[in-house]
Amino acid sequence: MKQDWKPGTMIYPLPAVLVSCGSSIDDSNLLTISWTGTICTDPAMCYISVRPERHSYDMIRRQMEFTINLTTEAIAKATDWCGVKSGREFNKWKETGLTPEPGVKVSCPSVKESPLSIECRVRDIIPLGSHHMFVAEVLNVRADESLIDKETGAFNLGDAGLINYSHGAYYKQGEKIGRFGWTVQKKK
């Protein structure tokens, strides 16, 4: 039997990402977000949802770009810290020890310690209530070479130790149970 609850955001787990924003390494910030995802393949598009009172909101709105940096167990503490402290009061790069790298297609930096950084340009801002959704086109993806198989060229993101967020807690990703289409794949 199931209970009925008031409407809420219970779609879990979600990625736990660090979003970097700003006009340069010296004028940048990090914020932790879980309300993010893919919304289109061609053109490649994604979104982040941010509360307007967050320090990074105005930076993203002014620059109209950001970088989504996937997070791992190794940077989990920095990820959480960036979600509870404000860039108005702290230099999050210095406080966490994370390393900013210059963007390639955007002005804001990416996080060197992230296995995958997705550089985005905002196409639209949709006010939704408590959060505004920044709909963005993906301009560039930066992948950690240590996760690329030298023989096949395959990107092994599953080996990165990614973390996710579920109802107030962070979790390590679990064991792989199959690949897309494995249920209909012909037996060899």
N, C-alpha and C positions, 0 to 999 in steps of 0.2 A: 504494500500500500504506500502511496506517496502523499505528502502534505502539500498544500497550496500555500505559497508565500507571496508577499507583495512583489510587484515587478522590481527586478534588480539585475545587475550585471553579473551573471553567474557562469559566463562562458570561460571555463578554465581547462587546462593551463594556458597561460599566455607567455610570449617571450618576455624576458626581462632585458631591456636594452638600455644602453647609455646613448642619449642623443647629444651630440655636440653642435653648438651653434655660435654665431658671432661673425665679425667681419675679418678676424685674423686670429692667430695664436694668442697674441697679447690681449685681444678683446674678445674673449670667448667664455663659454660656460658649458657645463655638463648637467644634464638632468636625467633621472631614471624614469623610464616610461614602460608600461606594459600594454597600454592601449595603442597598439600599432599592428599593422598587417599589410598584406598584399591586396591590391584591389583591381589590378589589370596586368595582363602579360604584354600586350602590344598596343600602345607603348607601355613599357614597364613603369608601373605606378604603385605607390604605397601611401600610407597615411600615418600620422601620429595625432593623438588627441591630447590637448594641453589646457589646463585651467588658465584663464586670462590673468589671474593674480600671480602666477609663477613668474619669477625673474626672467626666465628664458623666453617666455611668451613674446615680450616686446622685441627681444633680439631676433627671434625667428620672423616675426611680422615685418620688422624693419629690413632685414637682409633677404627675406623670402627664400631661404635655403637652410638646410640642416644636414647632418650626417647621422645615420642610424648605425650604431656600433653594437654588434652582438656581444654578449657577455658569457664568461666562463666561470667555472668554480674558482679559478685562480684570482679573478677580480671581483668575486661576489661581495666581499666586504666593501670595496670601493663603490660597487653598484648600489648597495643599500645606502651607504653614507650619502651618496649624491642625491638620493631620493628623499632624504630627511633634513638635509642642510640646504640653506639658500645661497646662491651665488651672489646675492646682495651683500652677504656677510663674510664669505669665504672664497678664496681662490681654490676651487675644487681640484684643479690639476696638482697644485702644490700639496694640498691636504691629503690627497689619496695616493700620490706618487705615480699617477698615470702619466703617460707621455703623449703630448700632442704632436701630431704629424701634420704638415701642411696639406690642405686639400688639393686635389688635382683639378677637379671641375667646379669646385665651390671655394669660397673664401674661408669658411670655417674649417678647423682642423678635424682630424679623425683620431681615434684612440689607438696608439701603436699596439697595445696589448690585446686588442680585439682581433679575433680570427677573421672577421669579415666586417667591412665598413661600407655602407651604402650612401653615396652622396646624392642628395635630392634637391630639386628646385620646386618651390611651392607654386602650384597652379591655382589653388583656390583655398579659401578659408571659410569653413561653414560653421557659424555659431549654432550650437546644439543645446545649450543650457549651461550646466556646470563646466563643460569642456567645449573647446572649439576644435574642429577637425581641420588639420592642415593636409590637404590632398596634394601630393607631390609626384613629379616625374623623376624617375631614377636616371641620373646623368652618368654615374660611374660606380663600379663595384670594385673594392680593393680587397683581395684575398691573400691571406697569409701563405706564403710559398711553402712553409713547412707542412702544410696540409694537402699539398698537391702531389699526387703520385707521379714520380719522375718518368715512369715507363708509360703509363696510360694517359696522363694529363688530367685524371679525374680529381675532383676536389672532394676530399674526405672530411666534410664538415662534422660528420658524426663522431670523429676522433677529437674534436676540439674541446670536449668537456663543457658543452653549453649548459646554461641554467635556464629555468623558467620560473614563473610566478603563478601560484595558485591560492587564491582566497587568503591572502595575508602572509604567505610563506614562500620561500625560495626552495627549489628542488633541482637536483642534478637530473639530467636526462637519463632515461632508463635504457634497457637493452633493446636492440633492434629486433623486431619480430617479422619483418618482411619489407619488400620494396614495392613501390607503386605497381599495381597490376599483378602481383604475385598470386592472387587467387584465381586468375584466369590464364596464367602462364602455362604453356604446353610442357609436359614432362619430357625430359631428355632421355 
